[in-house]
Amino acid sequence: MTPASVALAPQPTLADAVDEALAVALDGGQVRCLWCGATASRVVADRFSGRVVVRCPECGSELEGTRPRRPGEGRA
């Protein structure tokens, strides 16, 4: 990669990080706190609705939302 291509590489946004964390938590994966980096020990997820709550025991933050649907998901 040239320095110019590195500078033009798309940077992940906070929204991207949140979406990824919610998707990983919903799939039962290990999720780290987006604020302090600690391993989140409490995940409550509803696979049917996609609603996820991740609570961090270290800093007390709570991340709640729904995983965005993947393209084509939910269609018959």
HELIX and SHEET records of a PDB file:
HELIX    1   1 PRO A    3  LEU A    8  1                                   6    
HELIX    2   2 LEU A   14  LEU A   26  1                                  13    
SHEET    1   A 3 ARG A  42  ASP A  46  0                                        
SHEET    2   A 3 ARG A  51  ARG A  55 -1                                        
SHEET    3   A 3 GLU A  62  THR A  66 -1                                        
END                                                                             
